[in-house]
């Protein structure tokens, strides 16, 4: 027998069932959209991170000579003109307790420059703001006070988020100092100055000795003076190769 009440109930049930199904579909679709959006965001983030890291380590796979730098006069260049020479790369500062090392560096340069030796000075303001001046002021300071004749370059950062590619290369390739008595680092700790990681350049006037083939022959702590016998002995060893 045809039952109108049963049909009406069945229709109501089906309509409710369809409404619930559609609601679940909408919720499911929104959840899928949310997850896809989250996935895309993650891909973009890690893609950018990967690109950033690749840019930073790009020069690890190449020679040190290809890393772009600027001269103290602002000219864009690289270190290719120093290929085949022995180099001493030093991060310098004008208002540091170690600033008088400029005198020793110039003396070292004068003594060995005719043997294909170059000292490359890179001003950095990473350490208690001890290199606050402009490139022109730094250049004038070096010429006036120490008669510096070795090549000087524009200011850069030796550590932190804005670390220059050159110092990323140097500290990653040679993460530990070969000659370091530890005295300076202990004194600096007393002033609350700590390295965030062991490979970080400790202070102004840290020195990297670069061999003729572009490899890092030695790394010297900032308080190892330019006339220290350990430094000059290693320099002469590299010059003799």
C-alpha positions in Angstrom: 0.0 0.0 0.0 1.2 3.5 -0.9 2.2 5.3 2.3 2.5 9.0 1.9 3.9 9.4 5.4 6.7 7.0 4.7 7.6 8.7 1.4 7.6 12.1 3.2 9.9 10.7 5.9 12.2 9.1 3.4 12.5 12.3 1.4 13.3 14.3 4.6 15.9 11.8 5.5 17.5 11.8 2.1 17.5 15.6 2.0 19.2 15.7 5.4 21.6 13.0 4.4 22.5 14.9 1.3 23.0 18.2 3.2 25.3 16.5 5.7 27.3 14.8 2.9 27.6 18.2 1.2 28.7 19.8 4.4 31.3 17.1 5.0 32.5 17.6 1.4 32.8 21.4 2.0 34.7 20.9 5.2 37.0 18.3 3.6 37.6 20.5 0.6 38.5 23.4 2.9 40.9 21.2 4.8 42.5 20.0 1.6 42.9 23.7 0.5 44.4 24.6 3.8 46.9 21.7 3.7 47.9 22.4 0.1 48.4 26.1 1.0 50.5 25.1 4.0 52.6 22.8 1.8 53.1 25.4 -0.9 54.2 27.9 1.8 56.7 25.3 3.2 58.1 24.6 -0.3 58.5 28.3 -0.9 60.2 28.9 2.5 62.6 25.9 2.2 63.2 26.8 -1.5 64.3 30.3 -0.5 66.4 28.9 2.4 68.0 26.5 0.0 68.8 29.3 -2.5 70.2 31.5 0.3 72.4 28.7 1.5 73.5 27.9 -2.0 74.4 31.5 -2.6 76.4 31.5 0.6 78.3 28.3 -0.1 78.6 28.8 -3.8 82.2 30.0 -3.4 83.1 27.0 -1.3 83.2 25.0 -4.5 85.2 27.6 -6.3 88.6 29.2 -5.7 89.0 32.0 -3.2 90.0 34.3 -6.1 86.5 34.4 -7.5 84.8 35.9 -4.5 83.7 39.4 -5.2 85.1 42.2 -3.1 85.5 46.0 -3.2 88.7 48.0 -3.0 88.9 50.8 -0.4 88.0 53.2 -3.2 84.8 51.3 -3.9 85.8 49.5 -7.1 84.2 46.1 -7.7 86.8 43.4 -8.1 87.9 40.0 -6.9 91.2 38.4 -5.8 92.1 37.0 -9.1 95.0 39.4 -9.5 96.7 37.7 -6.5 96.7 34.2 -8.0 100.1 32.5 -7.5 101.0 34.8 -4.6 101.3 34.1 -0.9 98.7 36.2 0.9 98.0 37.3 4.4 94.3 38.3 4.9 93.7 40.4 7.9 90.5 42.0 9.3 91.6 45.4 10.6 90.2 48.2 12.7 91.3 51.8 13.6 90.1 52.0 17.2 91.3 48.7 18.6 93.9 47.9 21.2 95.5 45.8 18.4 95.5 48.7 15.9 99.3 49.2 16.4 99.7 45.9 14.5 99.4 48.0 11.4 103.0 49.0 11.9 104.1 45.4 12.1 102.0 44.5 9.1 103.5 47.2 7.0 107.0 46.2 8.1 106.3 42.6 7.2 104.9 43.7 3.8 108.0 45.8 3.1 110.3 42.9 3.9 108.6 40.3 1.8 106.6 42.1 -1.0 109.3 41.5 -3.5 108.9 37.8 -3.0 105.3 37.7 -4.4 103.7 38.4 -1.0 100.7 40.5 -0.4 98.8 41.6 2.8 95.2 42.3 2.2 93.5 44.5 4.8 89.7 44.2 5.3 88.2 46.7 7.7 85.4 45.3 9.8 83.1 46.9 12.4 82.0 43.7 14.1 83.9 44.1 17.3 82.5 46.7 19.7 82.2 49.1 16.8 86.0 49.7 16.6 85.9 50.5 12.9 83.2 53.2 12.6 84.7 55.4 9.9 84.0 55.6 6.2 86.3 54.0 3.7 87.9 57.5 3.0 88.5 58.0 6.8 90.0 54.5 7.1 92.3 55.1 4.1 93.4 58.5 5.5 94.0 57.0 9.0 96.2 54.2 7.6 98.2 56.5 5.4 98.7 59.2 8.0 99.4 57.0 11.1 101.1 53.9 9.6 102.0 54.7 6.0 100.2 51.6 4.9 101.2 50.5 1.5 99.6 47.1 1.2 96.2 46.7 -0.5 93.1 47.8 1.5 89.5 46.9 0.8 86.1 48.2 1.7 84.5 47.4 5.0 82.8 44.0 5.3 81.3 41.8 8.0 83.4 38.9 9.3 80.5 37.1 11.1 76.8 37.1 11.7 73.8 37.1 9.3 75.6 39.6 7.1 78.9 37.7 7.0 80.8 38.4 3.8 81.3 35.5 1.4 85.0 35.8 1.8 84.9 35.2 5.6 82.3 32.5 5.2 84.8 30.8 2.9 87.8 31.4 5.3 86.1 30.2 8.5 84.4 27.2 6.9 87.5 26.1 5.2 89.8 26.7 8.2 87.5 26.6 11.2 90.3 26.5 13.9 93.3 28.7 14.5 96.7 27.0 14.2 98.5 29.5 16.5 96.4 30.6 19.4 97.6 30.9 23.0 94.0 31.6 24.2 95.0 34.6 26.3 93.1 37.1 24.3 89.9 35.0 24.2 90.0 34.6 28.0 90.4 38.3 28.4 87.5 39.0 26.0 85.2 36.6 28.0 85.8 38.8 31.0 84.1 41.6 29.0 81.3 39.4 27.9 82.6 38.9 24.4 82.0 35.3 23.4 82.2 33.5 20.0 78.8 32.2 18.9 80.6 29.3 17.3 84.2 28.0 17.4 85.0 28.8 13.8 84.0 32.5 14.2 86.7 35.1 13.8 87.5 36.1 17.4 88.5 39.7 17.1 90.2 42.4 14.9 93.5 41.4 13.3 92.9 37.7 12.9 95.1 36.4 10.1 94.7 33.9 7.4 97.8 32.8 5.4 96.9 31.8 1.9 99.3 29.6 -0.1 100.2 30.2 -3.7 97.6 27.6 -4.8 94.8 29.3 -3.0 94.5 26.9 -0.1 94.6 28.2 3.5 98.0 27.4 4.9 97.5 28.7 8.4 95.2 30.7 10.7 96.6 33.0 13.4 94.8 34.4 16.4 94.5 38.2 16.6 97.1 38.6 19.3 99.7 36.8 17.2 101.8 39.8 16.2 103.0 40.2 12.6 106.6 39.7 13.7 105.8 36.6 15.8 108.4 33.9 14.9 105.7 31.3 14.4 104.0 33.5 11.8 107.2 34.5 9.9 108.4 30.9 9.9 105.2 29.7 8.3 105.3 32.6 5.9 108.8 31.8 4.8 107.9 28.2 4.4 105.1 29.1 2.0 107.2 31.6 0.1 109.8 28.9 -0.4 107.4 26.5 -2.1 
